Amino acid sequence: MNIMRYTKPPKDWLEGLPIGNGRFAAMVWGDAGRDILDLNHEKLWRGVNRNRKAIPAAEYLPFVRSLLNEGDFIKGTLAANLFFAGNGGILPVKSRVDPYQTAGLLSFQLLDCVAFEWRSLDIENAIVSVSRKTPGGCVISEFFADCCDGPLMFRWHSSANFSGIFELSRVEDNEAEYSLNLNERAVTFDCLFKGGISYRIVCEFDTDGMCAIKNGRLVIDGAREIKCMVNITSDVFDSEDKTGRYTAKFNAFNQAREEHCRIFSQMMRRVELVLDEDMALDALSVEERLARLKDGRRDNGITVLYYDFGRYLMASASICGDLPANAQGKWNHMIDPPWECDYHFNINLQMCYWMAEPCGMPECAEALLKYLERFYDSGRKRRSHYTDAGAYTYRYRPTCGANPRPSLLAGRRG
């Protein structure tokens, strides 16, 4: 049973449950009475240095080598980054890349919440659900990223009336300018990174409850159902039609959910890992199963669940994306994330995609291949510069034994 079920609310973002379709993503977390969604768009890189170019600098290579050969590694490292990193680089030059950004934070505070019941991630159908109690009954939250190249889609529903407060915000950022606009059916957030890109979040709502704007928040009273569709657009490459690409069609919400489940589950069902499992353990929460493992008890089912969760992350980061998964997939809640959430071509990016073909998900690698193809023209230009400058190159020197090793020899191209 490919369902990750928890009986306690998450303590922080890291304990949240991720959803995504490659283009958009969100981490679903919160507390006993509140859903929090950290929103992401795959092209939300700050963009201040997006037009930087590598400059011809081959003549500085002997100087950098001399520093390293003399054991002055600090100066050698600084010189290498100064000469070879273009308009960027590691300190003391400003950031080597513009970090991947969080788009914003959408929260829903359920009023009169009595108790938190459970939360779950349906790995096969890519839907996160949360259940809470109110005096009138249970309120179920549902979240998914439409994998048919659609928006983020959320729903809160109950058999009894409930009320809540929506708020859309972003972490404090001195290098960005924000504006927020609200009406009774939509909340719009605009952001401009100083010297970089701009983007917009539009959250549209449909409900049978009463809506009002209070203190910059949307308050909904006496509802039995609230639907929300979230669109995020940026001005990167003029690749999106501002806010018009995804028009909210709330009357087709259920159909969109069914089609999303059908498409996503088809990919997840291609491969099945079968181990000798105790099916009775499926009734336990993830917290309980992990506690059993720590006690040394066997649970092959949690191993299968872990394997399928890895496939789920690959699909959720790639299925409709234009860019490959970054160092954190497509999920980030910080303005200065670790390693900028960037692409490490030495090994990390490749590792992300090792599973794509063995796990029957070859189309998930398409974004990576197209991304690499976009480097061709820039690479050819840089190569011509270094060739003209007589750059130092790698040459292979045979050594004894069956496996010769490459050596870096100083020598100008003839």
Sequence and secondary structure as in RCSB ss.txt:
>XXXX:A:sequence
MNIMRYTKPPKDWLEGLPIGNGRFAAMVWGDAGRDILDLNHEKLWRGVNRNRKAIPAAEYLPFVRSLLNEGDFIK
GTLAANLFFAGNGGILPVKSRVDPYQTAGLLSFQLLDCVAFEWRSLDIENAIVSVSRKTPGGCVISEFFADCCDG
PLMFRWHSSANFSGIFELSRVEDNEAEYSLNLNERAVTFDCLFKGGISYRIVCEFDTDGMCAIKNGRLVIDGARE
IKCMVNITSDVFDSEDKTGRYTAKFNAFNQAREEHCRIFSQMMRRVELVLDEDMALDALSVEERLARLKDGRRDN
GITVLYYDFGRYLMASASICGDLPANAQGKWNHMIDPPWECDYHFNINLQMCYWMAEPCGMPECAEALLKYLERF
YDSGRKRRSHYTDAGAYTYRYRPTCGANPRPSLLAGRRG
>XXXX:A:secstr
  EEEESS  SSGGGSEEEE SSEEEEEEEETTEEEEEEEETT B  TTTT      GGGHHHHHHHHHTT HHH
HHHHHHHHHS S  STTSS SS  B   EEEEEEETT  EEEEEEEETTTTEEEEEEEETTEEEEEEEEE TTT 
 EEEEEEEEEEEEEEEEEE    TTEEEEEEEETTEEEEEEEETTS EEEEEEEEEESSEEEEETTEEEEEEEEE
EEEEEEEEE GGG S TT SS   GGGHHHHHHHHHHHHHHHHTT        GGGGGS HHHHHHHHHTT   H
HHHHHHHHHHHHHHHHHHTT SS  BTTBT    SS GGGG   TTTHHHHHTTTTTTTT GGGGHHHHHHHHTT
HHHHHHHHHHHHHTT B  EE   SSSS  EE    B  
